[in-house]
Amino acid sequence: MRKKLHKRINPQKKEYDKFFMVNYLEVDKNWQDIEKENDRYAIPRESELNSDEEYYDWNGDEDNITCLFCEHKDTNISALCLHMTEMHNFDFEKVTATFDFYQKVKLVNYIRSQVHNSRCLFCDGSFENRGRLNCHLMEKGHFLVPETSKFDQPEFYFPTYENDAFLYFIDDLEGNE
């Protein structure tokens, strides 16, 4: 190709677009549209590293970890597990003592999904809202871990809530054992 001076593909020819990954990054956008976009969040060049702009969105606050069953938040995972034990009769550390890391992640994502959809963890009953679900869980004592086959599914590798702080601190719980 170099001998015939064919060093580049003609950008006007659309027949080659199907071979470039950049055309599949976003639906209804081709490489020309993506090239025009602002690269504000792109990986910085070496000259831009450690500038004040790199940390403009960092706020130094500790992560608030949300309870698996209610809206209670805490910055310490051990304190949150104590809350779940006292208020919901669910000892996360004891229940997951025999689980590996990935099973714990899947269990957390399963519980989050069930509570988000107002469904019972144990009997899979459906409720109108989260308040009725919590009443059912308290009355029936269904703050229990279901059969492993229910939550040990590949779909629960993915978190229900983006940036779920509970998942960040599962390793810290393993260190406390």
Secondary structure, DSSP 8 states (H G I E B T S, - for coil): -TTTT--S--TT-GGGGGG-GGGGSSTT--HHHHHHS--TTS---GGGTT-GGGGTT-------EE-SSSS-EES-HHHHHHHHHHHH---HHHHTTT--HHHHHHHHHHHHHHHHTTB-TTT--B-SSHHHHHHHHHHHT--S---HHHH-SGGGGS-SSTT-HHHHTHHHHHHH-
